[in-house]
Amino acid sequence: MASGGVSVASLWTEVNRSGQNGDYTRALKALTKILHENREDVTALHCKIVCLIQNGSFKEALNVMNTQTKVLGSEVVFEKAYCEYRLNRVESALKTIESATEQTDKLKELYGQVLYRLERYNECKAVYTDLIRNSQDEYEEERKTNLAAVLAAMSQWEKASKEDLGLPELTYELCYNAACALIGQGQLTEAYNKLQKAEELCRLSLADDSDVTEEDIESELAIIHSQMAYVMQLQGRTDEALQLYNQVIKLKPSDVGLLAVTANNIITINKDQNVFDSKKKVKLTNAEGVEYKLAKKQLQAIDFNKALLSMYTNQADQCRKLSSSLQTQNPGHPRPVLIQVAQLCREKQHSRAIELLQQFSDQHPESASGIKLTMAQLYLIQGHVTKACDVLRSIKEFKHKPGMVSALVTMYSHEEDIDGAIEVFKQAIEHYHSEQPGSAAHLALVREAANFKLKYGRKKEAISDLEQLWKQNKKDVHTLAQLISAYSLVDTDKAKSLSKHLPSADTMSFNVDVDELENSHGATYVRKKAAKVTGEILPKEQGEGDVRKKRKKKKGKLPKNYDPKSTPDPERWLPMRERSYYRGKKKGKKKEQIGKGTQGAMAGASAELDASKTASSPPTSPRPGSATGSSATVGSNVAPPRQQKPASSGRAELHHLHQASDPHAQFFSHRQSSSLLRQLLRLL
């Protein structure tokens, strides 16, 4: 009897009934009473462990198994491995499974899950293939789904070739995994179509359940939509991808791995733009449990993006800290070093960046190719072209590639090191001659080397290249002409013998209508045809050629007052101020004297009322030397003044005021008359 008068049999009945109803908490209470009567009851201990696992108390269940190891023995190997797996102690779970004396089907199922988490995909594929072949139960569809997930992971992370195992695509999970495998193969269009099919299957399967709401369907479709956005992003449809990513984020799915991947992909679209949004999204990648949901390469990519985001947000210390941590975790990976170098370049520390790259290149020669390319770029930024060439030539993987040869020849030409450029051509040609003789790349390099030598006047050195090209194609007239030109400087006899292979003039002539060619749509210059002349055309005399008509020169116009007898002024081309006889303008004779005397007085009226001027002079004979009588005589001997165009503006009136001292000025005051009279008398 148990304590309280309850029999053990009734307690077991309670345990059985509670287990069938799913009430594991009540079953645990009954089991506790049973174990109080017998602590070493193996069945009761086993049932207690199962109830704890069903309630999610994995740590407590594992503690019971560890404390009762002697009693339980190997009865609970599966339960122990499962608890360790759920507690993310994957390595311990693997050891527990491998230590089992018998590999049951349920242990194999768990073994496949553990291998998948450890990313040992080849072994995992073998386990699931064996399970599908040797078992027939209601879990066959789940096993096929897991096998499809393994194939997708191998395609995505290990770049394995596509393997058709005949898995049907009857469910949306199988269809989704098939699409992921296509993404790994680079078949983006086919993958997108497969994801659309998975979406349709998901909606159909959930539409039959009346308890499922539209929100539940959208939450289930979130992973498919996120993968569709990823395909759009790879196809360059970033705007559509970003919109779909944000829709997934707004749903707030419970899968922290899905949220982390979606947020990371949004950050990659933003790049160095919209960094504030990226800083918000990066918080989603730090959620608890993300490291157990994603593959190592996914976590690595997220960490790289965190470091780059720190660099773009000018958090230099944070960037250095993250990149150093990444370098410690991945000592042979070049990307952490490149991030550190990028940060140093932002700080203008190019020399320090080159030292860091050189150090990594020496320590990890297997990853040195990309590092050395970056070193060459930094040397070019500093203007050290020769050092950049030396670094590029030390990369064995790319040394003889056509692109590398072209870059080296360009840089050596920039430095006027023609011998160095020819040496690059020589080494590349020798490499292709031994590895791929007569290939298109080989002949192209020979052709470029010959043209380069001819361009810089190295015709003697170009002979061997031209001969090699001509031997490959004896009908190449252009190469033959170049070869003859080169031999003409070295061996004229050889040049003459080769010239016999040139085609004759008859074979080189072409039946071309010149007029039609000139009048064609693409002609840039059209010869003007001579106008047709009606009537008889007189025959040309012997020796008479076509003489181009000369255009007659027009005689220059002479000034109106030009006197052919008088000697022209030798200083007439100089401005008036620079002439030797210029005496400057006389003051006080430019402005018309107005407003003198009492208010309302006029200059003409004052002259008429002056008795001294009118009393002694008869009205019919003017006084000798007066302005009215002498103006005509003076005008014939004095050079005319510079003419001003008439105007009605105030500026024109100012011009007239400045020319008041002109001999032809008609209006002047009585105070100016005496000085003007003396000037006129001197001219007489």
C-alpha positions as CSV (number, residue, x, y, z in Angstrom):
1,M,0.0,0.0,0.0
2,A,1.1,3.5,-0.7
3,S,1.0,6.4,1.9
4,G,-2.5,7.7,2.6
5,G,-4.1,4.4,2.0
6,V,-3.9,4.5,-1.8
7,S,-2.7,1.4,-3.5
8,V,0.1,1.3,-6.0
9,A,-2.2,-0.3,-8.5
10,S,-4.6,2.7,-8.4
11,L,-1.6,5.0,-8.8
12,W,-0.6,3.3,-11.9
13,T,-4.1,3.5,-13.2
14,E,-4.0,7.2,-12.6
15,V,-0.7,7.5,-14.5
16,N,-2.1,5.5,-17.4
17,R,-5.3,7.6,-17.6
18,S,-3.4,10.9,-17.3
19,G,-0.9,9.9,-20.0
20,Q,-3.7,9.1,-22.4
21,N,-5.4,12.5,-21.7
22,G,-2.1,14.3,-22.1
23,D,-2.1,15.5,-18.5
24,Y,1.5,14.8,-17.7
25,T,1.6,17.1,-14.7
26,R,-1.0,14.9,-12.9
27,A,0.8,11.8,-14.0
28,L,4.0,13.2,-12.4
29,K,2.3,13.5,-9.1
30,A,1.2,9.9,-9.1
31,L,4.7,8.8,-10.2
32,T,6.2,10.7,-7.4
33,K,4.1,8.8,-4.9
34,I,5.0,5.5,-6.5
35,L,8.8,6.3,-6.4
36,H,8.3,7.3,-2.7
37,E,7.4,3.7,-2.0
38,N,10.2,2.3,-4.3
39,R,13.0,4.7,-5.4
40,E,14.5,2.1,-7.7
41,D,11.4,1.3,-9.7
42,V,12.8,1.4,-13.2
43,T,9.4,1.6,-14.9
44,A,8.4,4.5,-12.7
45,L,11.7,6.3,-13.3
46,H,11.3,5.8,-17.0
47,C,7.7,7.1,-17.0
48,K,8.8,10.2,-15.0
49,I,11.5,11.0,-17.5
50,V,9.0,10.8,-20.4
51,C,6.5,13.0,-18.5
52,L,9.2,15.6,-17.9
53,I,10.2,15.6,-21.5
54,Q,6.6,16.0,-22.6
55,N,6.3,19.0,-20.3
56,G,9.6,20.5,-21.8
57,S,11.6,20.0,-18.5
58,F,14.6,18.7,-20.3
59,K,17.2,19.7,-17.7
60,E,15.2,18.1,-14.9
61,A,14.8,14.9,-17.0
62,L,18.5,14.8,-17.7
63,N,19.3,15.3,-14.0
64,V,17.1,12.3,-13.1
65,M,18.9,10.1,-15.7
66,N,22.3,11.2,-14.5
67,T,21.5,10.5,-10.9
68,Q,19.9,7.1,-11.6
69,T,22.5,5.9,-14.1
70,K,23.1,2.6,-12.3
71,V,19.4,1.8,-11.9
72,L,18.4,2.8,-15.5
73,G,21.5,1.5,-17.4
74,S,20.9,1.6,-21.2
75,E,17.2,1.8,-20.9
76,V,17.0,5.6,-21.5
77,V,19.7,6.2,-24.1
78,F,17.3,7.7,-26.6
79,E,15.7,9.9,-23.9
80,K,19.1,11.1,-22.7
81,A,20.3,11.9,-26.3
82,Y,17.0,13.7,-27.1
83,C,17.3,15.9,-23.9
84,E,20.9,16.8,-24.8
85,Y,19.8,17.6,-28.4
86,R,17.0,19.9,-27.2
87,L,19.3,21.6,-24.8
88,N,21.6,22.3,-27.8
89,R,24.3,20.0,-26.5
90,V,24.7,18.5,-29.9
91,E,28.2,17.0,-29.5
92,S,27.1,15.3,-26.3
93,A,24.0,13.9,-28.0
94,L,26.2,12.5,-30.8
95,K,28.4,10.7,-28.2
96,T,25.4,9.3,-26.4
97,I,23.9,7.9,-29.6
98,E,27.2,6.4,-30.8
99,S,27.7,4.7,-27.4
100,A,24.3,2.8,-27.7
101,T,24.7,-1.0,-28.0
102,E,21.8,-1.2,-30.4
103,Q,20.8,1.3,-33.1
104,T,17.1,1.4,-33.1
105,D,15.0,3.3,-35.7
106,K,14.2,6.1,-33.3
107,L,17.9,6.4,-32.5
108,K,18.6,6.6,-36.2
109,E,16.0,9.3,-36.6
110,L,17.6,11.4,-33.9
111,Y,21.1,10.6,-35.3
112,G,20.1,12.1,-38.6
113,Q,18.8,15.3,-36.8
114,V,22.1,15.6,-34.9
115,L,24.2,15.1,-38.0
116,Y,22.2,17.8,-39.8
117,R,22.8,20.3,-36.9
118,L,26.5,19.5,-37.1
119,E,26.4,20.1,-40.9
120,R,27.7,16.7,-41.7
121,Y,25.4,16.5,-44.6
122,N,26.9,13.4,-46.5
123,E,26.5,11.2,-43.4
124,C,23.0,12.6,-42.7
125,K,21.9,11.9,-46.3
126,A,23.1,8.3,-45.9
127,V,21.1,7.9,-42.6
128,Y,17.8,9.2,-44.1
129,T,18.3,7.2,-47.3
130,D,18.6,4.0,-45.2
131,L,15.6,4.9,-43.1
132,I,13.4,5.5,-46.1
133,R,14.4,2.3,-47.7
134,N,14.0,0.0,-44.7
135,S,11.0,1.4,-42.9
136,Q,7.3,1.7,-43.8
137,D,5.2,3.7,-41.4
138,E,3.2,7.0,-41.2
139,Y,6.4,9.1,-40.9
140,E,7.7,8.4,-44.4
141,E,6.7,11.8,-45.7
142,E,8.6,13.6,-42.8
143,R,11.7,11.6,-43.6
144,K,11.5,12.5,-47.3
145,T,11.1,16.2,-46.3
146,N,14.2,15.9,-44.1
147,L,16.2,14.3,-46.9
148,A,15.1,17.1,-49.3
149,A,16.4,19.6,-46.7
150,V,19.7,17.8,-46.6
151,L,20.1,18.0,-50.4
152,A,19.2,21.7,-50.3
153,A,21.8,22.4,-47.7
154,M,24.5,20.5,-49.6
155,S,23.6,22.5,-52.7
156,Q,23.6,25.9,-50.9
157,W,26.6,25.5,-48.6
158,E,28.8,22.9,-50.2
159,K,28.0,23.7,-53.8
160,A,27.3,20.1,-54.5
161,S,25.8,19.1,-57.8
162,K,22.1,18.4,-58.0
163,E,21.1,14.8,-57.2
164,D,17.8,13.5,-58.2
165,L,16.6,10.9,-55.6
166,G,13.0,10.7,-57.0
167,L,11.5,12.7,-54.1
168,P,7.9,13.7,-54.9
169,E,6.8,17.4,-54.5
170,L,3.3,16.7,-53.2
171,T,3.6,18.9,-50.1
172,Y,4.7,22.5,-49.8
173,E,7.6,21.5,-47.5
174,L,9.0,19.2,-50.2
175,C,8.4,21.8,-52.9
176,Y,10.1,24.5,-50.8
177,N,13.2,22.4,-50.2
178,A,13.4,21.6,-53.9
179,A,13.3,25.4,-54.6
180,C,16.2,25.9,-52.1
181,A,18.3,23.3,-54.0
182,L,17.7,25.2,-57.2
183,I,18.8,28.4,-55.7
184,G,22.1,26.7,-54.7
185,Q,22.5,25.7,-58.3
186,G,21.9,29.2,-59.5
187,Q,18.7,28.4,-61.3
188,L,16.8,31.4,-60.0
189,T,13.9,31.5,-62.4
190,E,13.0,27.8,-61.8
191,A,13.4,28.3,-58.1
192,Y,11.0,31.2,-58.1
193,N,8.4,29.2,-60.0
194,K,8.9,26.4,-57.5
195,L,8.3,28.7,-54.6
196,Q,5.1,30.0,-56.1
197,K,4.0,26.4,-56.4
198,A,4.9,25.8,-52.7
199,E,2.8,28.9,-51.8
200,E,-0.3,27.5,-53.6
201,L,0.1,24.1,-52.0
202,C,0.4,25.7,-48.6
203,R,-2.8,27.7,-49.0
204,L,-4.6,24.6,-50.3
205,S,-3.5,22.4,-47.4
206,L,-4.4,25.0,-44.7
207,A,-7.7,26.1,-46.3
208,D,-9.3,22.7,-45.4
209,D,-8.8,23.4,-41.7
210,S,-11.6,25.6,-40.4
211,D,-9.6,26.5,-37.2
212,V,-6.8,28.2,-39.2
213,T,-7.2,31.9,-39.7
214,E,-5.8,34.1,-42.5
215,E,-3.1,35.3,-40.1
216,D,-2.0,31.8,-39.4
217,I,-1.7,31.1,-43.1
218,E,0.4,34.3,-43.6
219,S,2.6,33.2,-40.7
220,E,3.1,29.8,-42.3
221,L,3.9,31.4,-45.7
222,A,6.4,33.8,-44.1
223,I,9.4,31.5,-44.8
224,I,8.3,31.0,-48.4
225,H,7.9,34.8,-48.9
226,S,11.3,35.5,-47.4
227,Q,12.9,33.0,-49.8
228,M,11.0,34.5,-52.7
229,A,12.4,37.9,-51.7
230,Y,15.9,36.5,-51.6
231,V,15.5,35.2,-55.2
232,M,14.3,38.7,-56.3
233,Q,17.3,40.2,-54.6
234,L,19.7,37.9,-56.5
235,Q,17.9,38.8,-59.7
236,G,18.4,42.5,-59.0
237,R,14.8,43.3,-58.2
238,T,15.8,45.0,-55.0
239,D,12.7,47.2,-54.6
240,E,10.3,44.3,-54.8
241,A,12.5,42.2,-52.5
242,L,12.7,45.0,-49.9
243,Q,8.9,45.3,-49.9
244,L,8.4,41.6,-49.4
245,Y,11.1,41.5,-46.7
246,N,9.3,44.2,-44.7
247,Q,6.0,42.4,-45.0
248,V,7.6,39.4,-43.3
249,I,9.1,41.5,-40.6
250,K,5.7,43.1,-39.9
251,L,4.2,39.7,-39.3
252,K,6.6,39.1,-36.4
253,P,7.0,35.4,-36.9
254,S,8.0,33.2,-33.9
255,D,11.0,31.7,-35.8
256,V,14.0,33.8,-34.7
257,G,16.1,32.3,-37.4
258,L,13.7,33.5,-40.1
259,L,13.7,37.0,-38.6
260,A,17.5,37.2,-38.4
261,V,17.9,36.1,-42.0
262,T,15.3,38.5,-43.3
263,A,16.7,41.5,-41.3
264,N,20.2,40.6,-42.5
265,N,19.1,40.7,-46.1
266,I,17.5,44.1,-45.6
267,I,20.8,45.4,-44.3
268,T,22.6,44.1,-47.4
269,I,20.1,46.0,-49.6
270,N,20.5,49.2,-47.6
271,K,24.3,49.0,-47.7
272,D,25.8,52.4,-46.7
273,Q,22.4,54.1,-47.2
274,N,19.6,54.3,-44.7
275,V,21.9,53.2,-41.9
276,F,19.4,54.1,-39.2
277,D,17.0,51.5,-40.5
278,S,19.9,49.0,-40.6
279,K,20.8,49.7,-37.0
280,K,17.2,48.8,-36.1
281,K,17.2,45.7,-38.1
282,V,20.5,44.4,-36.8
283,K,18.9,44.0,-33.3
284,L,16.8,41.2,-34.7
285,T,19.9,39.3,-35.6
286,N,20.9,39.3,-31.9
287,A,17.9,37.5,-30.6
288,E,18.3,34.6,-28.2
289,G,18.7,31.2,-29.8
290,V,19.6,32.5,-33.3
291,E,23.0,30.6,-33.2
292,Y,21.1,27.3,-32.9
293,K,18.8,28.0,-35.8
294,L,21.2,29.0,-38.5
295,A,24.1,27.4,-40.3
296,K,27.6,28.5,-39.6
297,K,28.0,30.3,-42.9
298,Q,24.8,32.2,-42.2
299,L,26.0,33.3,-38.8
300,Q,29.3,34.2,-40.3
301,A,27.7,36.4,-42.9
302,I,25.6,38.2,-40.3
303,D,28.8,38.9,-38.2
304,F,30.5,40.3,-41.3
305,N,27.6,42.6,-42.0
306,K,27.6,43.8,-38.4
307,A,31.3,44.8,-38.7
308,L,30.6,46.6,-42.0
309,L,27.6,48.4,-40.6
310,S,29.8,49.7,-37.7
311,M,32.2,51.0,-40.3
312,Y,29.5,52.8,-42.3
313,T,28.1,54.4,-39.1
314,N,31.6,55.7,-38.2
315,Q,32.0,53.4,-35.2
316,A,35.6,52.7,-35.7
317,D,36.4,51.1,-32.3
318,Q,33.3,48.8,-32.7
319,C,34.4,47.9,-36.2
320,R,37.9,47.0,-35.1
321,K,36.6,44.9,-32.2
322,L,34.2,42.9,-34.4
323,S,36.7,42.3,-37.2
324,S,39.4,41.2,-34.7
325,S,36.9,38.8,-33.1
326,L,36.0,37.4,-36.6
327,Q,39.6,37.0,-37.4
328,T,40.2,35.0,-34.3
329,Q,37.2,32.8,-35.1
330,N,38.2,32.4,-38.8
331,P,42.0,32.8,-38.9
332,G,42.3,31.8,-42.5
333,H,39.3,33.8,-43.9
334,P,40.4,37.0,-45.7
335,R,37.2,39.0,-45.1
336,P,37.9,40.1,-41.5
337,V,41.3,41.5,-42.6
338,L,39.7,43.3,-45.6
339,I,37.2,44.9,-43.2
340,Q,40.0,46.1,-41.0
341,V,41.9,47.4,-44.1
342,A,38.8,49.2,-45.3
343,Q,38.5,50.9,-41.9
344,L,42.2,52.0,-42.0
345,C,41.7,53.4,-45.5
346,R,38.8,55.5,-44.2
347,E,41.2,56.9,-41.6
348,K,43.8,57.5,-44.4
349,Q,46.2,55.0,-42.9
350,H,47.2,53.3,-46.2
351,S,50.7,52.3,-45.1
352,R,49.3,50.5,-42.1
353,A,46.7,48.8,-44.2
354,I,49.3,47.5,-46.6
355,E,51.4,46.1,-43.7
356,L,48.3,44.3,-42.4
357,L,47.6,42.8,-45.8
358,Q,51.3,41.7,-46.3
359,Q,51.3,40.1,-42.9
360,F,48.1,38.1,-43.7
361,S,49.5,37.1,-47.1
362,D,52.7,35.7,-45.6
363,Q,50.8,33.7,-42.9
364,H,48.1,32.4,-45.3
365,P,49.4,32.0,-48.8
366,E,46.5,29.9,-49.8
367,S,44.2,32.9,-49.4
368,A,46.7,35.5,-50.7
369,S,45.3,36.1,-54.2
370,G,42.5,38.4,-53.2
371,I,44.6,40.0,-50.5
372,K,47.3,40.9,-53.0
373,L,44.8,42.4,-55.4
374,T,43.8,44.7,-52.6
375,M,47.5,45.5,-51.9
376,A,48.0,46.5,-55.6
377,Q,45.0,48.8,-55.5
378,L,46.3,50.5,-52.4
379,Y,49.7,51.0,-54.0
380,L,48.0,52.5,-57.0
381,I,46.1,54.9,-54.8
382,Q,49.5,56.0,-53.3
383,G,51.0,56.4,-56.8
384,H,53.4,53.5,-56.5
385,V,52.7,51.9,-59.9
386,T,55.9,49.8,-60.0
387,K,55.2,48.2,-56.6
388,A,51.6,47.5,-57.7
389,C,53.0,45.7,-60.8
390,D,55.4,43.6,-58.6
391,V,52.5,42.5,-56.3
392,L,50.3,41.6,-59.3
393,R,53.0,39.5,-60.9
394,S,53.5,37.6,-57.7
395,I,49.9,36.2,-57.9
396,K,50.5,32.8,-59.5
397,E,46.8,32.1,-60.1
398,F,46.2,35.2,-62.2
399,K,49.7,35.9,-63.5
400,H,49.1,34.8,-67.1
401,K,45.4,35.6,-67.3
402,P,44.6,37.9,-70.3
403,G,43.0,40.4,-67.9
404,M,46.1,40.5,-65.7
405,V,48.4,40.8,-68.7
406,S,46.4,43.7,-70.0
407,A,46.5,45.5,-66.7
408,L,50.3,45.0,-66.3
409,V,51.1,46.2,-69.8
410,T,48.9,49.3,-69.2
411,M,50.7,50.1,-66.0
412,Y,54.2,49.5,-67.4
413,S,53.3,51.7,-70.4
414,H,52.2,54.4,-68.0
415,E,55.5,54.3,-66.3
416,E,57.3,54.2,-69.8
417,D,58.8,50.8,-68.9
418,I,58.4,49.2,-72.4
419,D,60.9,46.5,-71.6
420,G,58.8,45.4,-68.5
421,A,55.6,45.3,-70.6
422,I,57.4,43.2,-73.3
423,E,58.6,40.8,-70.6
424,V,55.1,40.3,-69.3
425,F,54.0,39.4,-72.9
426,K,56.9,37.1,-73.2
427,Q,56.2,35.1,-70.0
428,A,52.5,34.8,-70.8
429,I,53.1,33.6,-74.4
430,E,55.6,31.0,-73.1
431,H,53.0,29.8,-70.6
432,Y,50.3,29.3,-73.2
433,H,52.8,27.8,-75.6
434,S,53.5,25.1,-73.1
435,E,50.0,24.7,-71.7
436,Q,47.6,25.6,-74.5
437,P,49.5,25.9,-77.8
438,G,47.6,27.3,-80.7
439,S,44.6,28.2,-78.5
440,A,42.6,31.4,-79.1
441,A,44.1,33.0,-75.9
442,H,47.6,32.1,-77.1
443,L,47.2,33.6,-80.5
444,A,45.5,36.7,-79.1
445,L,48.4,37.3,-76.8
446,V,50.9,36.9,-79.7
447,R,48.9,39.3,-81.8
448,E,48.7,41.9,-79.0
449,A,52.4,41.5,-78.3
450,A,53.3,42.1,-81.9
451,N,51.1,45.2,-82.1
452,F,52.5,46.6,-78.9
453,K,56.1,46.2,-80.2
454,L,55.3,47.8,-83.5
455,K,53.5,50.7,-81.7
456,Y,56.7,51.5,-79.8
457,G,59.1,51.0,-82.7
458,R,60.4,47.5,-81.7
459,K,59.9,46.1,-85.2
460,K,62.9,43.8,-84.9
461,E,61.5,42.2,-81.8
462,A,58.1,41.8,-83.4
463,I,59.3,39.6,-86.2
464,S,59.1,36.3,-84.4
465,D,55.6,37.0,-83.2
466,L,54.5,38.1,-86.7
467,E,56.0,35.0,-88.2
468,Q,54.2,32.8,-85.7
469,L,50.9,34.4,-86.6
470,W,51.5,34.2,-90.3
471,K,52.3,30.5,-90.1
472,Q,49.0,30.0,-88.4
473,N,47.1,31.8,-91.2
474,K,48.9,32.2,-94.5
475,K,45.9,34.2,-95.9
476,D,46.3,37.0,-93.3
477,V,47.4,39.8,-95.5
478,H,47.5,42.3,-92.7
479,T,50.0,40.2,-90.7
480,L,52.1,39.6,-93.8
481,A,52.2,43.4,-94.5
482,Q,53.4,44.0,-90.9
483,L,56.0,41.3,-91.3
484,I,57.4,42.7,-94.5
485,S,57.5,46.2,-92.9
486,A,59.5,44.8,-90.0
487,Y,61.9,42.8,-92.2
488,S,62.5,45.9,-94.3
489,L,64.6,47.3,-91.5
490,V,66.6,44.1,-90.9
491,D,66.7,41.9,-94.0
492,T,65.6,43.5,-97.2
493,D,66.1,40.3,-99.2
494,K,63.7,38.5,-96.8
495,A,61.2,41.4,-97.2
496,K,61.3,41.1,-101.0
497,S,60.8,37.3,-100.9
498,L,57.9,37.7,-98.6
499,S,56.4,40.4,-100.7
500,K,55.9,37.8,-103.4
501,H,53.1,36.3,-101.2
502,L,51.2,39.5,-101.3
503,P,48.1,39.3,-103.6
504,S,48.2,41.1,-107.0
505,A,46.6,44.4,-107.6
506,D,43.9,42.8,-109.7
507,T,42.8,40.5,-106.9
508,M,42.8,43.5,-104.4
509,S,40.6,45.7,-106.6
510,F,36.9,45.9,-105.8
511,N,34.0,46.8,-108.0
512,V,32.8,49.8,-106.0
513,D,30.7,52.6,-107.4
514,V,32.3,55.7,-105.9
515,D,29.4,58.0,-106.6
516,E,26.9,55.6,-105.0
517,L,29.2,55.2,-102.0
518,E,29.6,59.0,-101.5
519,N,25.8,59.4,-101.8
520,S,25.1,56.7,-99.3
521,H,23.4,57.3,-96.0
522,G,26.5,56.8,-93.9
523,A,28.8,59.1,-96.0
524,T,30.5,61.8,-93.9
525,Y,31.8,63.8,-96.8
526,V,30.1,64.3,-100.2
527,R,32.0,65.7,-103.1
528,K,30.1,68.6,-104.7
529,K,29.3,67.9,-108.4
530,A,30.0,70.6,-110.9
531,A,27.0,72.4,-112.4
532,K,26.0,71.3,-115.8
533,V,26.4,73.9,-118.6
534,T,24.1,73.8,-121.5
535,G,25.4,74.3,-125.0
536,E,28.6,73.2,-126.6
537,I,31.6,72.5,-124.5
538,L,34.7,74.1,-126.0
539,P,37.6,71.8,-126.2
540,K,40.5,72.7,-123.9
541,E,43.7,73.8,-125.4
542,Q,46.7,71.6,-125.0
543,G,48.4,72.1,-121.7
544,E,45.5,74.1,-120.3
545,G,44.5,72.9,-116.9
546,D,41.6,73.6,-114.6
547,V,42.5,76.9,-113.1
548,R,40.7,77.7,-109.9
549,K,39.0,81.1,-110.1
550,K,40.5,83.7,-107.9
551,R,38.3,85.9,-105.8
552,K,38.8,89.6,-106.6
553,K,40.0,91.8,-103.8
554,K,37.8,94.8,-103.1
555,K,39.5,98.2,-102.8
556,G,39.3,99.8,-99.4
557,K,37.1,102.8,-99.0
558,L,38.8,106.2,-98.5
559,P,37.5,108.8,-96.1
560,K,35.3,111.6,-97.5
561,N,37.8,114.4,-96.7
562,Y,40.8,112.4,-98.1
563,D,43.3,114.6,-100.0
564,P,45.6,112.6,-102.2
565,K,48.1,115.5,-102.3
566,S,48.5,115.9,-98.6
567,T,50.7,113.5,-96.5
568,P,48.5,111.4,-94.2
569,D,49.1,111.7,-90.5
570,P,51.5,108.9,-89.4
571,E,49.9,108.9,-86.0
572,R,46.4,108.5,-87.3
573,W,46.1,104.9,-86.0
574,L,46.9,106.0,-82.4
575,P,44.3,107.1,-80.0
576,M,44.1,110.9,-79.7
577,R,45.5,110.9,-76.2
578,E,48.7,109.0,-77.3
579,R,49.5,111.4,-80.2
580,S,52.5,113.7,-79.9
581,Y,50.6,116.9,-80.7
582,Y,47.7,116.2,-78.2
583,R,47.6,119.0,-75.7
584,G,44.6,118.0,-73.7
585,K,41.2,119.6,-73.5
586,K,40.9,123.2,-72.5
587,K,38.9,123.9,-69.4
588,G,36.0,126.2,-69.2
589,K,35.0,126.0,-72.9
590,K,33.0,122.8,-73.0
591,K,29.9,123.8,-71.1
592,E,27.5,126.2,-72.5
593,Q,27.2,129.2,-70.3
594,I,23.7,129.4,-69.2
595,G,22.0,130.7,-66.1
596,K,24.4,133.8,-65.8
597,G,23.2,137.1,-64.5
598,T,19.9,137.9,-63.0
599,Q,17.0,135.5,-63.0
600,G,15.3,135.4,-66.5
601,A,18.2,137.1,-68.3
602,M,19.3,135.6,-71.7
603,A,22.8,135.6,-73.3
604,G,21.5,136.9,-76.6
605,A,19.6,139.7,-75.0
606,S,22.6,141.0,-73.1
607,A,24.6,141.1,-76.2
608,E,22.0,143.2,-78.0
609,L,21.8,145.7,-75.1
610,D,25.5,146.2,-75.1
611,A,25.9,149.7,-76.5
612,S,29.7,149.4,-76.9
613,K,29.2,146.6,-79.5
614,T,26.4,148.2,-81.5
615,A,27.1,152.0,-81.5
616,S,30.2,152.1,-83.6
617,S,29.3,149.3,-86.0
618,P,26.9,149.9,-88.9
619,P,24.3,147.3,-89.3
620,T,25.2,146.4,-92.9
621,S,29.0,145.8,-92.4
622,P,30.0,143.5,-89.5
623,R,33.1,144.0,-87.5
624,P,36.2,142.3,-88.9
625,G,37.0,139.1,-87.0
626,S,33.5,138.5,-85.7
627,A,32.2,135.0,-85.4
628,T,29.6,135.2,-88.1
629,G,31.9,136.6,-90.7
630,S,34.9,134.4,-90.2
631,S,33.4,131.0,-89.6
632,A,33.2,130.0,-93.3
633,T,36.8,130.7,-94.0
634,V,38.1,128.9,-90.9
635,G,35.9,125.9,-91.7
636,S,37.7,125.2,-95.0
637,N,41.2,124.9,-93.5
638,V,40.5,123.2,-90.1
639,A,40.1,119.4,-90.0
640,P,36.5,118.5,-89.1
641,P,35.8,117.3,-85.6
642,R,34.9,113.6,-84.8
643,Q,31.2,113.2,-85.5
644,Q,28.7,112.1,-82.9
645,K,25.5,110.3,-83.8
646,P,22.4,112.3,-82.9
647,A,20.4,111.0,-80.1
648,S,17.5,112.1,-78.0
649,S,18.7,110.9,-74.7
650,G,20.3,112.8,-71.9
651,R,23.7,111.1,-72.7
652,A,23.5,112.7,-76.2
653,E,23.1,116.1,-74.6
654,L,26.1,115.5,-72.5
655,H,28.2,114.7,-75.6
656,H,27.1,118.0,-77.0
657,L,28.1,119.8,-73.9
658,H,31.6,118.3,-74.0
659,Q,32.0,119.4,-77.6
660,A,31.2,123.1,-76.9
661,S,34.8,124.1,-77.7
662,D,34.3,122.8,-81.2
663,P,35.0,125.5,-84.0
664,H,31.6,124.6,-85.4
665,A,29.7,125.2,-82.2
666,Q,27.0,127.7,-82.8
667,F,25.9,128.6,-79.3
668,F,28.3,130.1,-76.8
669,S,28.1,132.9,-74.2
670,H,29.5,136.4,-74.5
671,R,32.3,135.6,-72.1
672,Q,33.7,132.9,-74.5
673,S,33.6,135.1,-77.6
674,S,36.9,136.9,-77.0
675,S,38.9,133.7,-76.5
676,L,37.3,132.0,-79.5
677,L,38.1,135.1,-81.6
678,R,41.8,135.0,-80.6
679,Q,41.9,131.3,-81.6
680,L,40.3,132.0,-85.0
681,L,42.7,134.9,-85.7
682,R,45.7,132.6,-85.0
683,L,44.4,130.1,-87.4
684,L,44.2,132.8,-90.1
